[in-house]
Amino acid sequence: MKSTDKRSQRDYSLAFKLAVVDQVEKGEMSYKEAQERYGIQGRSTVLVWLRKHGRQD
């Protein structure tokens, strides 16, 4: 990969993921609103975070 090539995948910190998951689970915003507000590009990224890091009740 050349240094001028752009990487389309972004890396998000665990703290950021947990903060987004917490806001969605508290009902402060929907997962789609979180995607728009924070510029998260993948359509299912927040859903994956919810499954992986969300409450398991």
C-alpha positions in Angstrom: 0.0 0.0 0.0 1.4 3.4 -1.0 1.6 6.1 1.6 -0.8 8.2 -0.5 -3.5 5.5 -0.5 -6.3 6.3 1.9 -7.5 3.7 4.3 -11.3 3.5 4.4 -11.5 1.6 7.7 -11.3 3.7 10.9 -10.1 2.5 14.2 -12.1 3.6 17.2 -10.9 3.3 20.8 -12.6 1.0 23.2 -13.6 4.0 25.4 -15.3 5.6 22.4 -17.2 2.4 21.5 -18.4 1.9 25.1 -19.5 5.6 25.3 -21.6 5.2 22.1 -23.0 1.9 23.2 -24.0 3.4 26.6 -25.7 6.4 24.9 -27.7 4.1 22.6 -28.7 1.7 25.4 -29.8 4.6 27.6 -32.1 5.8 24.8 -30.3 9.1 24.4 -30.1 8.4 20.6 -30.7 5.6 18.2 -27.8 3.7 16.6 -28.5 5.6 13.3 -28.3 8.9 15.1 -25.0 7.9 16.7 -23.6 7.0 13.3 -24.6 10.5 12.0 -23.5 12.4 15.0 -20.1 10.8 15.3 -19.4 10.2 11.6 -19.3 6.4 11.9 -19.2 5.2 8.3 -20.1 1.5 8.4 -23.9 0.8 8.3 -23.7 -2.0 10.9 -20.7 -0.8 12.9 -22.7 0.5 15.9 -24.9 -2.6 15.8 -21.8 -4.8 16.0 -20.6 -2.7 19.0 -23.9 -3.1 20.7 -23.8 -6.9 20.3 -20.2 -7.1 21.4 -20.1 -4.5 24.2 -23.7 -4.0 25.2 -25.6 -5.3 28.2 -26.2 -9.0 28.0 -29.5 -9.1 29.9 
